[in-house]
Amino acid sequence: MDAEKISFLLISLAGDSFSKLVEALQEAKVGNKERVAELLVESDALMNEAHRAQTDLMVQESRGESCEMSVLLVHAQDTLMNTILASTLIQEMIEMYGLFRPILEKGEI
């Protein structure tokens, strides 16, 4: 697969993964634990698929099959990195919602 196709694949997969993360955070806010778990699994699957595509590109390059650097490829890599970072932060935020939900429901805050 050429760099342009991999770039679009990375952007698509990472973008979809990010959307699932944001949806999971929204579901955590209302206490829907089952849906949160489903969305996190879906997000991880998409992110893993994107990571595999990125790894394929690096393997190609390590074999001497260099790819042309482009703004599109840089954007694709950036999108994936931001999604990975967002995943870490959003999962922490989801845990916080879980910790604070009982307090909010009691009206103590």
C-alpha positions in Angstrom: 0.0 0.0 0.0 1.4 3.4 -0.9 2.0 6.2 1.6 -1.1 8.2 0.5 -3.4 5.3 1.0 -1.9 4.5 4.4 -2.2 8.2 5.3 -5.9 8.3 4.6 -6.3 4.9 6.4 -4.6 6.3 9.5 -6.6 9.5 9.5 -9.9 7.6 9.1 -9.1 4.9 11.7 -7.7 7.3 14.2 -10.5 9.8 13.7 -13.1 7.1 14.2 -11.3 5.9 17.3 -11.2 9.4 18.7 -15.0 9.8 18.1 -15.6 6.6 20.0 -13.5 7.9 22.9 -15.5 11.2 23.0 -18.8 9.2 22.9 -17.5 7.0 25.8 -16.7 10.1 27.8 -20.2 11.4 27.2 -21.7 8.1 28.3 -19.5 8.0 31.4 -20.9 11.4 32.3 -24.4 10.0 32.5 -23.3 6.8 34.2 -23.8 4.3 31.3 -21.0 1.9 32.3 -21.9 -0.9 29.8 -21.9 1.5 26.8 -18.6 3.0 28.0 -17.0 -0.4 28.0 -18.3 -1.2 24.5 -17.1 2.1 23.1 -13.6 1.8 24.6 -13.3 -1.7 23.1 -14.3 -0.4 19.7 -12.0 2.6 20.0 -9.0 0.3 21.0 -9.7 -2.0 18.0 -9.7 1.0 15.6 -6.6 2.4 17.2 -4.8 -0.9 17.0 -5.7 -1.2 13.3 -4.3 2.2 12.7 -1.2 1.3 14.6 -0.7 -1.8 12.4 -1.0 0.3 9.3 1.6 2.7 10.7 3.9 -0.2 11.5 3.5 -1.5 8.0 4.8 1.8 6.7 7.8 1.7 9.0 8.6 -1.9 8.0 8.5 -0.8 4.3 10.9 2.0 5.1 13.2 -0.3 7.1 13.4 -2.6 4.0 14.7 0.3 2.0 11.4 1.1 0.3 11.3 4.7 1.2 8.1 6.6 1.1 7.7 10.2 0.1 7.1 12.5 3.0 4.1 14.7 2.6 1.9 17.0 4.7 -0.8 14.4 4.4 1.5 11.7 6.0 2.5 14.1 8.8 -1.1 14.9 9.5 -1.9 11.2 9.6 0.8 10.5 12.1 -0.3 13.5 14.1 -3.9 12.4 14.1 -2.9 8.9 15.4 -0.6 10.3 18.1 -3.3 12.7 19.3 -5.8 9.9 19.5 -3.4 7.7 21.5 -2.9 10.6 23.9 -6.6 11.3 24.1 -7.2 7.7 24.9 -5.0 7.9 27.9 -6.5 11.1 29.2 -10.2 10.2 28.4 -9.8 6.8 30.2 -8.6 8.7 33.3 -11.5 11.1 33.0 -13.9 8.2 32.8 -12.5 6.7 36.0 -12.9 10.1 37.7 -16.6 10.2 36.6 -17.0 6.7 38.2 -15.4 7.9 41.4 -17.5 11.1 41.6 -20.8 9.7 40.4 -21.9 8.5 43.9 -21.1 11.8 45.4 -23.0 13.7 42.7 -26.0 11.4 43.1 -26.1 12.1 46.8 -26.0 15.8 46.1 -23.0 16.3 48.3 -21.4 18.6 45.8 
